[in-house]
Amino acid sequence: MHGFGRYLAAAVSARFASEGMGMAVVLLALERTGSAAYGAYVLTAWLAPHVLAAPLAGAAAARARRPRLFHVAALGGFTAAVAALAVLLGRAPAVVVLAVAVLGGSCGPMVTGGLSSLVAGLVPAGARRDRAYGWDASTYNAASVTAPAVVGLVAALASAAPAMAVLAASGVLAAALAASLPYGEPGPAPGVPRAGPGAGLAALWRVRELRAITSATTLAFVGIGSLTTTSVLLAGGLGSPGAGGVLMTAFALGALGGSLTLGRMTAVEPGRLARWALAGTGVALAAAALSPSLAVTAALFAVAGVCDGPLLTATLRIRSECAPEAVRTQVFTLGAGLKLTAASAGAALVGLTADAPARVLLGGIAALQLAAALLHGALAARGSVPAASGPPAGAATDPSAGSATAPAGRRSPGAP
């Protein structure tokens, strides 16, 4: 597990910066322009490129002759965009601000799936790697708990600009730590065809396990993306308009606990763990939609978070075990990009239906989680789409075994 501790520190730092952007951008726009809507537009520009940039980022990472330089540059570009927005938002023309947000967002897939793809080269295959993915998943949950709290605290004590500066400093730390990881030698051999940008998407469809988990989590995240807004509306309906943050904090803390406990159940097949997680989250949120009080609702949100926590661990394990070596990074970045885009769509949908009762909206989110569990079960039970004999056209050779970008993962039984 050489370098895995430094990897976790880099992942926490990078994802802290990423998780804090949602609140920081809106607060800064409100502070400088008086318009929260402007902040929402900037945040949309930040999130929108993820699904388009994901396959390109994954392909570029796999082709990189200097993987260390590529990963550090991606984190550096992400950090530079955060710092630039701290200076430009509300002061420069909107087109400039939006362009910076698009460029920074294009580096986002390397902060999420791109970093997670490094775990396979840092930890030996087997139960140790499965546990490592549990720790990796917990970095997302830890960031989702701490980043909004720190941004809100710094903004309250000073202003939103220093809060953005804290996020930029965290990005700098992530880039410095990423530079210290053991990447080894670049994998692709000269003159050998490499995986194109579409190869990762093809693998997500062709490999049964990848198709099942990607479809299920994308559907589930349409609901998760609308959970924040729905929690605010629900808290208002329960007589505590300012308690939406309490509900989401309970969910995030539960998810952190779930990833550190249930997410480390390496004896459970990851597909089954994913279905349990989705079903449990759906049942807990459905119960919360019927809850009579804020205290009971918060407790049920925490239970839903505990159930949701193992989902990311299971997803990372499936991607590592089942993704073809040549496109593993693409699979990680594209899967993360699809989930984030689905969450953005969910946030937009709940905005269009905000006049509906909050309990109905939460019931709809719960139904999406249950539907995702059923969808995963149905797709995982079917046979794989027949693959052409030999490697796919344009596929890369395997990265070298000693590299942090090297895919050393085992294959699940029956996987192509």
C-alpha positions in Angstrom: 0.0 0.0 0.0 2.9 2.2 -0.9 1.7 5.8 -1.1 -2.0 5.1 -0.3 -1.9 7.4 2.8 -0.7 10.3 0.6 -3.3 9.4 -1.9 -6.1 9.6 0.7 -4.8 13.0 1.8 -4.7 14.2 -1.8 -8.3 12.9 -2.4 -9.7 14.5 0.7 -8.0 17.9 -0.2 -9.2 17.8 -3.8 -12.8 16.7 -3.0 -13.0 19.2 -0.2 -12.4 22.0 -2.8 -14.9 20.4 -5.2 -17.6 19.9 -2.6 -17.3 23.5 -1.3 -17.7 25.1 -4.7 -21.5 24.9 -4.7 -22.0 27.0 -1.6 -19.0 29.3 -2.1 -19.9 30.3 -5.7 -23.5 31.2 -4.7 -22.5 33.1 -1.6 -19.9 35.1 -3.5 -22.3 36.0 -6.3 -24.9 37.0 -3.7 -22.3 39.1 -1.9 -20.9 40.9 -4.9 -23.9 41.2 -7.2 -26.9 40.7 -5.0 -28.1 37.8 -7.3 -28.1 34.2 -6.2 -29.3 33.3 -9.7 -26.0 34.5 -11.1 -24.2 32.2 -8.8 -26.5 29.3 -10.0 -25.6 30.1 -13.6 -21.9 30.0 -12.8 -22.3 26.8 -10.9 -24.1 25.3 -13.8 -21.2 26.3 -16.1 -18.9 24.6 -13.6 -20.9 21.3 -13.5 -22.1 21.1 -17.1 -18.7 20.0 -18.7 -18.2 17.0 -16.5 -20.1 14.4 -18.6 -18.5 15.7 -21.9 -15.0 16.1 -20.4 -15.1 12.7 -18.6 -14.2 10.4 -21.6 -11.7 12.9 -23.0 -10.0 13.2 -19.6 -9.9 9.4 -19.1 -8.5 8.8 -22.6 -5.9 11.6 -22.1 -4.9 10.1 -18.7 -4.4 6.6 -20.3 -2.3 8.1 -23.1 -0.2 10.3 -21.0 3.5 9.6 -21.3 4.0 11.4 -18.0 1.0 10.4 -15.8 2.3 12.3 -12.8 2.5 15.5 -14.8 -1.0 14.9 -16.3 -2.7 14.4 -12.9 -0.9 17.3 -11.3 -1.7 19.6 -14.2 -5.4 18.6 -14.0 -5.6 19.3 -10.3 -3.6 22.5 -11.0 -6.1 23.6 -13.6 -9.0 22.9 -11.3 -7.3 24.9 -8.5 -6.4 27.8 -10.8 -10.1 28.1 -11.9 -11.2 28.2 -8.3 -8.8 31.0 -7.5 -9.7 32.9 -10.7 -13.4 32.7 -9.9 -12.7 34.1 -6.4 -11.2 37.2 -8.1 -13.3 37.6 -11.2 -16.8 36.7 -10.1 -18.9 39.8 -9.9 -16.1 42.0 -11.2 -15.3 40.7 -14.7 -17.8 40.4 -17.6 -20.1 37.4 -17.2 -18.8 35.7 -20.4 -15.3 35.6 -18.9 -16.5 34.3 -15.6 -18.6 31.6 -17.3 -15.6 30.6 -19.5 -13.4 30.2 -16.5 -16.1 28.1 -14.8 -16.3 25.8 -17.9 -12.6 25.4 -18.1 -12.3 24.6 -14.4 -15.3 22.2 -14.6 -13.6 20.3 -17.4 -10.9 19.3 -14.9 -13.5 18.0 -12.5 -13.6 14.4 -13.7 -10.0 14.0 -12.6 -10.9 15.1 -9.1 -13.6 12.4 -8.8 -13.2 9.3 -11.0 -9.7 10.2 -12.2 -8.2 10.1 -8.7 -10.2 6.9 -7.8 -8.7 5.1 -10.8 -5.2 5.4 -9.2 -6.2 3.1 -6.2 -5.7 0.0 -8.3 -2.0 0.8 -8.8 -1.4 1.6 -5.2 -3.0 -1.3 -3.4 -2.7 -5.1 -4.2 -5.8 -6.8 -5.5 -8.1 -8.6 -3.1 -9.7 -7.7 0.2 -7.1 -5.0 0.9 -8.0 -3.2 -2.3 -11.7 -3.6 -1.5 -11.1 -2.0 1.9 -9.1 0.7 0.2 -12.1 1.6 -2.0 -14.1 1.9 1.2 -11.6 4.5 2.5 -11.6 6.2 -0.9 -15.4 6.5 -0.8 -15.2 8.0 2.7 -13.2 10.9 1.3 -16.2 12.0 -0.7 -18.4 11.7 2.4 -16.0 13.5 4.6 -15.6 16.3 2.1 -19.4 16.6 1.7 -19.7 17.0 5.5 -16.8 19.4 6.2 -16.6 21.6 3.0 -20.0 23.3 3.2 -19.5 23.8 7.0 -16.1 25.4 6.6 -17.3 27.6 3.7 -20.3 28.8 5.6 -18.2 29.5 8.7 -15.5 31.4 6.9 -18.1 33.4 4.9 -19.9 34.3 8.1 -16.7 35.4 9.9 -15.1 37.2 7.0 -16.7 36.9 3.5 -17.2 34.5 0.6 -13.9 35.5 -1.1 -11.7 34.1 1.7 -13.9 31.0 1.7 -13.0 30.5 -2.0 -9.4 31.1 -1.1 -9.6 28.2 1.4 -10.9 26.0 -1.3 -8.1 27.1 -3.6 -5.5 26.4 -0.9 -6.9 22.9 -0.5 -6.6 22.3 -4.3 -2.9 23.4 -4.1 -2.3 20.9 -1.3 -4.0 18.1 -3.4 -1.8 18.9 -6.4 1.3 18.8 -4.3 0.4 15.5 -2.7 -0.5 14.0 -6.1 2.9 14.9 -7.3 4.4 12.7 -4.6 2.5 9.6 -5.5 4.4 6.6 -7.1 3.2 6.5 -10.7 5.9 4.4 -12.2 6.5 4.2 -15.9 3.9 5.2 -18.5 2.0 2.1 -19.8 1.2 2.4 -23.5 3.9 1.1 -25.7 5.0 3.1 -28.8 3.3 2.1 -32.0 0.5 0.2 -30.3 -3.1 1.4 -30.9 -4.6 3.1 -27.8 -8.1 3.4 -26.5 -10.1 6.3 -28.1 -12.4 8.6 -26.2 -15.4 6.4 -27.0 -13.8 3.1 -25.7 -14.9 3.8 -22.1 -18.5 4.3 -23.1 -18.4 1.1 -25.1 -17.0 -0.7 -22.1 -19.8 0.7 -19.9 -22.3 -0.9 -22.3 -20.5 -4.1 -23.2 -19.6 -5.3 -19.7 -22.7 -6.5 -17.9 -21.6 -5.4 -14.4 -20.5 -2.0 -15.5 -23.8 -1.4 -17.5 -25.9 -2.4 -14.5 -24.1 -0.2 -11.9 -23.8 2.8 -14.2 -27.5 2.7 -15.2 -28.6 2.2 -11.6 -26.5 4.9 -10.0 -27.3 7.4 -12.8 -31.0 6.9 -12.1 -30.5 7.1 -8.4 -28.6 10.3 -8.6 -31.4 12.1 -10.4 -33.1 11.8 -7.0 -30.0 12.5 -4.9 -29.4 15.7 -6.9 -32.8 17.0 -5.8 -32.4 16.0 -2.2 -30.9 19.3 -1.0 -33.7 21.5 -2.3 -36.3 19.0 -1.2 -34.9 18.9 2.3 -35.2 22.7 2.6 -38.8 22.6 1.5 -39.5 19.6 3.8 -38.0 21.4 6.8 -40.2 24.4 6.0 -43.3 22.2 5.9 -42.3 20.9 9.3 -42.2 24.4 10.8 -38.4 24.9 10.7 -37.6 26.7 7.5 -33.9 27.0 8.3 -33.4 23.3 9.2 -32.8 22.0 5.7 -29.1 22.1 6.4 -29.6 19.9 9.5 -31.3 17.2 7.4 -28.5 17.2 4.8 -25.9 17.2 7.5 -27.6 14.2 9.1 -27.6 12.5 5.7 -23.9 13.3 5.0 -22.8 12.1 8.5 -24.8 8.9 8.0 -23.1 8.3 4.7 -19.7 8.8 6.2 -20.5 6.3 8.9 -21.9 3.9 6.4 -18.9 4.1 4.1 -16.5 3.4 7.0 -18.5 0.5 8.4 -20.9 -1.2 5.9 -18.7 -0.1 3.0 -15.9 -2.3 4.4 -17.9 -5.5 4.1 -15.6 -7.1 1.6 -17.2 -10.5 2.0 -20.4 -9.2 0.3 -20.4 -9.2 -3.5 -20.3 -5.5 -4.6 -23.4 -5.8 -6.9 -25.5 -7.2 -4.0 -24.1 -4.5 -1.7 -25.1 -1.8 -4.2 -28.7 -3.2 -4.4 -28.9 -3.3 -0.6 -27.7 0.3 -0.4 -30.1 1.6 -3.0 -33.1 -0.3 -1.5 -32.2 0.8 2.1 -31.9 4.4 1.1 -35.2 4.3 -0.7 -37.0 2.8 2.3 -35.5 5.2 4.8 -36.4 8.3 2.6 -39.9 7.0 2.0 -40.3 6.7 5.8 -38.9 10.3 6.2 -41.6 11.5 3.8 -44.2 10.3 6.3 -42.4 11.5 9.4 -44.4 13.8 11.7 -41.5 15.8 13.2 -38.2 17.3 12.3 -36.3 15.2 14.9 -37.7 11.9 13.5 -37.1 13.1 9.9 -33.4 13.9 10.7 -33.0 10.5 12.2 -34.4 8.9 9.1 -32.2 11.0 6.9 -29.2 9.7 8.9 -30.4 6.1 8.4 -30.8 6.9 4.7 -27.2 8.2 4.6 -25.9 5.1 6.4 -27.5 3.0 3.7 -26.2 5.2 0.9 -22.6 5.2 2.2 -21.7 1.7 0.9 -23.0 2.5 -2.6 -20.0 4.4 -3.7 -17.6 1.8 -2.3 -19.5 -1.0 -4.2 -19.5 1.2 -7.4 -15.7 1.7 -7.2 -15.1 -2.0 -6.6 -17.2 -3.0 -9.6 -15.4 -0.5 -11.8 -12.0 -1.7 -10.7 -12.8 -5.4 -11.0 -14.7 -5.3 -14.3 -13.3 -2.4 -16.4 -10.9 -3.5 -19.2 -7.4 -2.5 -18.4 -7.0 -0.1 -21.3 -10.0 2.0 -20.4 -10.2 1.8 -16.6 -9.5 5.5 -16.1 -12.2 6.4 -18.8 -14.7 4.1 -17.0 -14.0 5.9 -13.7 -14.2 9.4 -15.1 -17.2 8.7 -17.3 -19.1 7.0 -14.5 -18.5 9.9 -12.2 -19.5 12.4 -14.9 -22.8 10.6 -15.7 -23.7 10.6 -12.0 -22.9 14.3 -11.5 -24.9 15.2 -14.7 -27.8 13.2 -13.4 -27.6 15.0 -10.1 -27.7 18.3 -11.9 -30.7 17.2 -13.9 -32.4 16.2 -10.7 -31.7 19.7 -9.2 -33.2 21.3 -12.2 -36.3 19.0 -12.1 -37.1 19.8 -8.5 -36.8 23.5 -9.3 -39.6 23.0 -11.9 -41.8 21.1 -9.5 -41.0 23.1 -6.3 -44.7 24.0 -5.9 -45.5 20.3 -5.2 -45.8 19.2 -1.6 -42.3 18.4 -0.2 -43.5 15.0 1.1 -44.5 14.1 -2.5 -41.1 15.2 -3.8 -39.2 13.2 -1.2 -41.4 10.2 -1.9 -40.4 10.6 -5.6 -36.7 10.6 -4.6 -37.3 7.4 -2.6 -39.1 5.8 -5.5 -36.1 6.6 -7.7 -33.7 4.8 -5.3 -36.0 1.7 -5.2 -36.3 1.8 -9.0 -32.6 2.0 -9.3 -32.2 -1.1 -7.1 -34.7 -3.0 -9.3 -32.9 -1.8 -12.4 -29.6 -3.0 -11.2 -31.0 -6.4 -10.3 -32.6 -6.7 -13.7 -29.5 -5.7 -15.7 -27.1 -7.7 -13.6 -29.1 -10.8 -14.1 -28.9 -10.7 -17.8 -26.0 -12.0 -19.9 -23.3 -9.7 -21.2 -23.6 -8.1 -24.6 -21.4 -10.3 -26.9 -18.0 -8.8 -27.3 -15.9 -9.0 -30.4 -13.1 -11.5 -30.2 -9.8 -9.9 -29.3 -9.3 -6.4 -28.0 -11.7 -3.7 -29.2 -10.5 -1.5 -32.0 -8.3 1.3 -30.8 -7.8 -0.4 -27.5 -4.6 0.4 -25.6 -2.1 -2.1 -24.3 -2.1 -2.6 -20.5 -0.3 0.0 -18.4 2.8 -1.2 -16.6 2.2 -3.1 -13.4 4.1 -0.7 -11.2 2.3 2.4 -12.1 -0.3 4.2 -10.1 -2.3 4.2 -13.3 -1.8 0.5 -13.8 -5.0 -1.5 -13.5 -4.1 -4.6 -11.4 -7.7 -5.4 -10.5 -9.2 -8.8 -10.4 -12.2 -9.7 -12.6 -15.6 -10.7 -11.2 -16.8 -14.2 -12.2 -18.3 -14.1 -15.7 -17.1 -10.7 -16.6 -15.9 -10.3 -20.2 
